[in-house]
């Protein structure tokens, strides 16, 4: 059984590690590197509904059960980098689906991508080099030689909206698309609290000290395995002096005069929307 199923939403997704019915048709999130297999139809986003990968004329590695969606299994798999999509299907970069899918769909797709990426990059033991194997009853791979377990990697990163009265601090990194500005972000270092990371990242990138750090929200970010932990903070002292290795520009912006900002699905945009909504301005 193979078909196209509209699944721009996974609102009824229930996470899980295993399922009893191994022959039930399910929803497949099939990746070729960081691209997801979707229908050639432009809208809505369609993903395969099938019993197994060979019925899609594809050869894949390990199938990973993610949970259930509308009572059906939801599975992830990876195909080789040179694989061609079946007729009527195409591989689309996960980032490009931002505006086409719901938050719930993107969350499940992010989970699927992180699982297949972890499985691909942990085929051998990091301690002794022996081939690893899937561990029963856990989302883990283990080394049969030395016993080292390897779990899906999650890299925590902070992202922070820094305000100064009626202005917000926005910056441009060299890797950003032309004209795009966002709030500051950076990875947490070993032995560091999230609050310490907020202070350090803002200080290192802009020379500014912050205070009144408050938690805002979090978001999985599967590029490839980050967890974005969002905060709000206030300017304490200092003027902007950018780290040219990290940023090309930074400045204070009012709600009514923002530059180009990130997509609505990102937690960065949610932080900026929080700022503008509190000042009676829409973001368009």
C-alpha positions as CSV (number, residue, x, y, z in Angstrom):
1,X,0.0,0.0,0.0
2,X,1.5,3.3,-1.1
3,X,0.0,6.7,-1.4
4,X,0.3,10.4,-0.8
5,X,-1.1,11.7,2.4
6,X,-1.6,15.4,3.3
7,X,0.2,15.8,6.6
8,X,1.0,19.4,7.0
9,X,0.0,18.9,10.7
10,X,1.0,16.3,13.3
11,X,-1.2,17.6,16.0
12,X,-2.1,14.1,17.2
13,X,1.5,12.7,17.1
14,X,2.3,10.5,20.1
15,X,6.1,9.7,20.6
16,X,7.2,6.1,21.1
17,X,10.1,3.7,20.8
18,X,8.5,0.6,19.3
19,X,5.2,-0.7,17.9
20,X,3.7,-4.1,17.8
21,X,2.3,-4.2,14.3
22,X,5.3,-4.4,12.0
23,X,3.2,-4.6,8.8
24,X,0.8,-1.7,9.3
25,X,1.1,1.1,6.7
26,X,2.6,4.2,8.2
27,X,3.8,7.7,7.5
28,X,7.4,7.9,6.3
29,X,9.8,10.7,6.7
30,X,12.5,9.8,4.3
31,X,15.7,11.8,4.1
32,X,18.4,12.1,1.6
33,X,21.1,14.0,3.6
34,X,19.1,17.0,5.0
35,X,16.3,16.8,2.4
36,X,12.8,15.3,3.0
37,X,10.9,13.2,0.5
38,X,7.6,15.0,-0.4
39,X,5.1,14.9,-3.2
40,X,5.6,17.0,-6.4
41,X,2.3,18.6,-5.6
42,X,3.0,22.2,-4.4
43,X,0.3,22.3,-1.7
44,X,-0.4,20.9,0.8
45,X,2.8,19.1,1.8
46,X,2.4,15.4,1.2
47,X,4.6,12.6,2.6
48,X,4.5,8.8,1.8
49,X,2.0,6.5,3.4
50,X,3.3,2.9,2.9
51,X,4.0,-0.5,4.6
52,X,7.7,-0.4,3.9
53,X,10.4,1.6,2.0
54,X,10.8,-0.9,-1.0
55,X,7.2,-0.2,-2.0
56,X,8.4,3.4,-2.7
57,X,11.1,2.1,-5.1
58,X,13.7,3.2,-2.6
59,X,16.4,1.4,-0.7
60,X,17.1,2.7,2.8
61,X,19.0,1.8,5.9
62,X,17.6,1.3,9.4
63,X,13.9,2.3,9.8
64,X,13.3,4.2,13.0
65,X,9.9,4.2,14.7
66,X,9.1,7.7,16.0
67,X,5.6,7.3,17.4
68,X,2.1,7.3,16.0
69,X,0.2,9.9,14.0
70,X,-3.6,9.6,13.8
71,X,-3.1,6.0,15.1
72,X,-0.7,5.1,12.3
73,X,3.0,4.3,12.8
74,X,5.3,7.2,11.9
75,X,8.8,6.2,10.8
76,X,12.0,7.8,9.7
77,X,14.7,6.5,7.3
78,X,17.6,7.6,5.3
79,X,18.5,6.8,1.7
80,X,21.9,7.1,0.1
81,X,23.1,10.6,-1.0
82,X,22.8,9.7,-4.7
83,X,19.3,8.2,-4.5
84,X,16.7,9.4,-7.0
85,X,13.2,10.1,-5.8
86,X,10.4,7.9,-7.1
87,X,8.2,9.3,-9.9
88,X,5.9,12.0,-8.5
89,X,8.1,12.8,-5.5
90,X,11.0,15.1,-4.8
91,X,13.6,15.8,-2.1
92,X,13.2,19.2,-0.5
93,X,15.5,20.8,2.0
94,X,14.0,20.8,5.5
95,X,14.6,24.6,5.9
96,X,12.6,25.4,2.8
97,X,9.5,23.8,4.4
98,X,9.3,26.5,7.1
99,X,6.4,28.4,5.5
100,X,4.6,25.3,4.2
101,X,4.1,23.2,7.3
102,X,2.8,23.6,10.8
103,X,4.9,23.8,13.9
104,X,3.8,20.3,14.9
105,X,4.8,18.9,11.5
106,X,8.2,20.6,11.7
107,X,8.7,19.3,15.2
108,X,8.1,15.7,14.0
109,X,10.3,16.2,10.9
110,X,13.0,17.7,13.2
111,X,12.8,14.6,15.4
112,X,13.0,12.3,12.4
113,X,16.0,14.1,10.9
114,X,17.9,14.2,14.2
115,X,17.4,10.4,14.7
116,X,18.6,9.4,11.3
117,X,21.5,11.9,11.5
118,X,22.5,10.4,14.9
119,X,22.2,6.8,13.6
120,X,24.4,7.6,10.5
121,X,27.1,9.3,12.6
122,X,27.3,6.7,15.4
123,X,27.9,3.5,13.4
124,X,31.3,3.0,15.1
125,X,32.3,3.3,18.7
126,X,33.9,6.6,19.6
127,X,36.1,4.9,22.3
128,X,37.4,1.7,20.6
129,X,36.3,2.0,17.0
130,X,34.2,-1.2,16.9
131,X,30.9,-1.3,14.9
132,X,28.0,-0.4,17.1
133,X,24.5,-2.0,17.2
134,X,21.0,-0.8,18.1
135,X,20.2,-1.1,21.8
136,X,17.0,-2.8,22.7
137,X,14.2,-0.7,24.5
138,X,16.2,2.5,24.2
139,X,17.0,5.1,21.5
140,X,20.6,4.2,21.7
141,X,23.5,2.4,19.9
142,X,25.9,0.4,21.9
143,X,29.4,-1.0,21.4
144,X,29.5,-4.8,21.7
145,X,33.2,-4.7,22.4
146,X,33.5,-2.2,25.2
147,X,29.9,-1.5,26.1
148,X,29.9,2.3,25.4
149,X,26.3,3.5,24.7
150,X,25.7,6.4,22.3
151,X,22.5,8.4,22.6
152,X,21.1,10.9,20.1
153,X,23.2,14.0,20.5
154,X,21.5,17.2,21.6
155,X,23.6,20.4,21.6
156,X,22.0,23.2,23.8
157,X,22.3,26.7,22.6
158,X,20.9,29.9,24.1
159,X,19.1,32.6,22.0
160,X,18.3,36.0,23.6
161,X,16.3,39.1,23.0
162,X,18.2,42.0,24.6
163,X,16.1,45.1,25.1
164,X,17.1,48.7,26.0
165,X,14.0,50.7,26.7
166,X,12.0,50.8,23.5
167,X,14.7,49.1,21.4
168,X,15.9,45.6,20.7
169,X,19.4,44.4,19.9
170,X,19.6,42.7,16.4
171,X,22.6,41.6,14.6
172,X,23.8,40.1,11.3
173,X,26.1,37.1,11.1
174,X,28.2,36.5,8.0
175,X,26.3,33.2,7.2
176,X,22.9,35.0,7.2
177,X,21.0,35.6,3.9
178,X,21.5,39.1,2.6
179,X,19.7,41.7,4.7
180,X,18.6,39.4,7.5
181,X,19.0,40.4,11.1
182,X,18.2,38.3,14.2
183,X,18.7,38.1,18.0
184,X,22.0,36.8,19.4
185,X,22.6,33.1,19.9
186,X,25.4,30.7,20.9
187,X,26.2,27.2,22.1
188,X,26.5,26.4,25.8
189,X,30.0,25.5,26.9
190,X,30.9,22.6,29.2
191,X,30.3,23.5,32.9
192,X,28.3,26.6,32.0
193,X,24.8,27.5,33.2
194,X,22.3,28.8,30.6
195,X,22.4,32.2,32.3
196,X,26.1,32.3,32.2
197,X,26.0,31.4,28.5
198,X,23.6,34.3,27.8
199,X,25.9,36.8,29.5
200,X,29.0,35.4,27.8
201,X,27.6,35.3,24.3
202,X,26.2,38.8,24.5
203,X,29.5,40.2,25.9
204,X,31.7,38.4,23.5
205,X,29.7,39.3,20.4
206,X,28.7,42.9,21.2
207,X,30.6,44.0,24.3
208,X,27.4,44.6,26.2
209,X,26.5,43.4,29.7
210,X,23.0,42.2,30.5
211,X,20.7,41.8,33.5
212,X,17.3,40.5,34.4
213,X,17.6,37.3,32.4
214,X,14.3,35.4,32.1
215,X,13.4,32.2,30.3
216,X,11.1,32.5,27.3
217,X,10.7,29.2,25.4
218,X,12.6,26.4,23.7
219,X,12.7,24.9,20.2
220,X,14.4,21.9,18.6
221,X,16.6,23.0,15.8
222,X,17.7,20.1,13.6
223,X,20.6,21.6,11.8
224,X,21.8,19.1,12.8
225,X,21.0,18.6,16.5
226,X,20.5,21.8,18.5
227,X,18.0,22.7,21.2
228,X,17.4,26.4,21.2
229,X,16.7,27.8,24.7
230,X,15.3,31.3,24.4
231,X,15.7,34.1,27.0
232,X,14.8,37.7,27.4
233,X,17.3,40.1,29.0
234,X,17.8,43.8,29.6
235,X,20.8,46.0,28.7
236,X,22.8,46.7,31.9
237,X,25.8,48.7,30.6
238,X,28.2,49.1,27.7
239,X,27.9,50.1,24.0
240,X,28.1,47.9,20.9
241,X,31.5,46.8,19.9
242,X,31.0,43.8,17.6
243,X,33.3,40.8,17.3
244,X,34.1,40.9,13.6
245,X,34.7,37.1,13.6
246,X,31.1,36.5,14.6
247,X,29.1,39.5,13.3
248,X,29.1,41.9,10.4
249,X,26.7,44.4,12.0
250,X,24.6,45.0,15.1
251,X,22.3,47.7,16.3
252,X,19.4,48.8,18.4
253,X,16.0,48.8,16.6
254,X,12.6,50.1,17.5
255,X,9.4,48.1,16.9
256,X,8.4,50.3,14.0
257,X,11.7,50.2,12.2
258,X,12.9,46.6,12.1
259,X,15.1,45.2,9.3
260,X,14.4,41.9,7.7
261,X,13.9,39.3,10.4
262,X,13.6,35.5,10.6
263,X,10.6,33.3,9.6
264,X,7.7,33.0,12.0
265,X,8.3,29.3,12.7
266,X,11.6,30.1,14.5
267,X,11.9,30.9,18.2
268,X,14.1,33.9,17.1
269,X,11.0,35.4,15.4
270,X,8.9,34.6,18.4
271,X,11.2,36.6,20.6
272,X,11.1,39.6,18.2
273,X,7.3,39.3,17.9
274,X,7.1,39.3,21.7
275,X,9.1,42.6,21.7
276,X,7.0,44.3,19.0
277,X,3.6,43.1,20.5
278,X,4.6,44.7,23.8
279,X,5.1,48.0,22.1
280,X,1.9,48.2,20.1
281,X,3.5,47.4,16.8
282,X,2.8,44.6,14.3
283,X,5.5,42.8,12.5
284,X,3.6,42.2,9.3
